[in-house]
């Protein structure tokens, strides 16, 4: 995701209309069954538990940080959304590693998110991507 953020940032000067991108990862501790339907050219999520996943997936790209009203997704940053702190621990280790490599900035945020229709208890990590400097 950091590489994607950097590539899209480097392409901005070449664009007729500058476009900034945001990066979003949903950390889901349960397995899901996703299939691609060639006939309809779209992805399907199967199963009743996966319906909840589908609802979350449709809404988290628009979620705001609790009490600030600020959008979670921001250009130049990677947002990781999760329910369970244990699920996020592994990603925090990855983030620390990438910070040591100068890929990510040392600005990791731990955020609570506003409630969405049918979804409560979401939390997020958000960290900046080093878009200009050298990566190790």
C-alpha positions as semicolon CSV with decimal commas, in nm:
position;residue;x (nm);y (nm);z (nm)
1;X;0,000;0,000;0,000
2;X;0,289;0,235;0,075
3;X;0,432;0,170;-0,272
4;X;0,094;0,239;-0,431
5;X;0,066;0,568;-0,240
6;X;0,412;0,671;-0,356
7;X;0,353;0,573;-0,719
8;X;0,025;0,763;-0,742
9;X;0,186;1,066;-0,572
10;X;0,471;1,063;-0,827
11;X;0,219;1,053;-1,114
12;X;0,035;1,371;-1,006
13;X;0,254;1,611;-1,214
14;X;0,177;1,409;-1,527
15;X;-0,200;1,420;-1,479
16;X;-0,424;1,657;-1,669
17;X;-0,636;1,682;-1,354
18;X;-0,435;1,605;-1,039
19;X;-0,582;1,313;-0,848
20;X;-0,486;1,216;-0,495
21;X;-0,552;0,866;-0,365
22;X;-0,612;0,725;-0,019
23;X;-0,519;0,379;0,106
24;X;-0,751;0,174;0,326
25;X;-0,710;-0,176;0,473
26;X;-0,985;-0,360;0,659
27;X;-0,842;-0,608;0,911
28;X;-1,088;-0,894;0,932
29;X;-1,002;-1,173;1,177
30;X;-1,250;-1,420;1,029
31;X;-1,216;-1,593;0,697
32;X;-1,439;-1,483;0,412
33;X;-1,539;-1,645;0,086
34;X;-1,504;-1,407;-0,207
35;X;-1,566;-1,523;-0,562
36;X;-1,565;-1,346;-0,896
37;X;-1,870;-1,384;-1,118
38;X;-1,762;-1,366;-1,481
39;X;-2,119;-1,335;-1,604
40;X;-2,179;-1,015;-1,400
41;X;-1,812;-0,909;-1,387
42;X;-1,821;-0,845;-1,011
43;X;-1,708;-0,996;-0,680
44;X;-1,949;-1,176;-0,447
45;X;-1,909;-1,231;-0,072
46;X;-2,074;-1,556;0,040
47;X;-2,234;-1,656;0,373
48;X;-2,436;-1,485;0,647
49;X;-2,134;-1,371;0,849
50;X;-1,990;-1,232;0,529
51;X;-2,297;-1,014;0,483
52;X;-2,174;-0,814;0,784
53;X;-1,832;-0,789;0,616
54;X;-2,003;-0,668;0,298
55;X;-2,193;-0,398;0,492
56;X;-1,874;-0,280;0,663
57;X;-1,679;-0,278;0,337
58;X;-1,941;-0,055;0,176
59;X;-1,930;0,201;0,459
60;X;-1,576;0,229;0,597
61;X;-1,440;0,435;0,309
62;X;-1,664;0,723;0,424
63;X;-1,619;0,686;0,801
64;X;-1,514;0,978;1,021
65;X;-1,293;0,989;1,329
66;X;-1,504;0,997;1,645
67;X;-1,552;1,345;1,798
68;X;-1,350;1,526;1,527
69;X;-1,564;1,479;1,217
70;X;-1,244;1,431;1,016
71;X;-1,248;1,168;0,738
72;X;-1,041;0,864;0,829
73;X;-0,893;0,829;0,482
74;X;-0,641;1,101;0,398
75;X;-0,406;1,142;0,100
76;X;-0,053;1,031;0,183
77;X;-0,167;0,807;0,468
78;X;-0,265;0,443;0,511
79;X;-0,568;0,371;0,728
80;X;-0,621;0,026;0,880
81;X;-0,970;-0,041;1,022
82;X;-1,032;-0,313;1,280
83;X;-1,269;-0,434;1,554
84;X;-1,036;-0,640;1,770
85;X;-0,716;-0,493;1,919
86;X;-0,551;-0,833;1,900
87;X;-0,602;-0,830;1,523
88;X;-0,426;-0,494;1,498
89;X;-0,119;-0,597;1,703
90;X;0,040;-0,785;1,413
91;X;-0,004;-0,484;1,186
92;X;0,154;-0,252;1,444
93;X;0,468;-0,466;1,424
94;X;0,466;-0,436;1,044
95;X;0,422;-0,059;1,074
96;X;0,716;-0,029;1,316
97;X;0,933;-0,230;1,076
98;X;0,838;-0,006;0,782
99;X;0,903;0,303;0,995
100;X;1,256;0,174;1,059
101;X;1,296;0,134;0,681
102;X;1,181;0,496;0,633
103;X;0,886;0,374;0,422
104;X;0,633;0,504;0,674
105;X;0,648;0,818;0,885
106;X;0,670;0,811;1,266
107;X;0,316;0,949;1,305
108;X;0,110;0,640;1,391
109;X;-0,236;0,732;1,522
110;X;-0,475;0,512;1,721
111;X;-0,829;0,628;1,642
112;X;-1,185;0,549;1,742
113;X;-1,436;0,579;1,462
114;X;-1,791;0,706;1,458
115;X;-2,069;0,452;1,453
116;X;-2,200;0,360;1,113
117;X;-2,547;0,230;1,034
118;X;-2,543;-0,129;1,159
119;X;-2,175;-0,114;1,263
120;X;-2,035;-0,006;1,601
121;X;-1,699;-0,043;1,775
122;X;-1,470;0,026;1,482
123;X;-1,118;0,146;1,553
124;X;-0,835;0,242;1,320
125;X;-0,464;0,289;1,285
126;X;-0,347;0,566;1,054
127;X;0,010;0,630;0,947
128;X;0,175;0,860;0,694
129;X;0,371;0,732;0,396
130;X;0,714;0,880;0,324
131;X;0,634;1,006;-0,026
132;X;0,958;1,197;-0,091
133;X;1,254;1,045;0,096
134;X;1,462;0,735;0,033
135;X;1,336;0,399;0,151
136;X;1,589;0,153;0,297
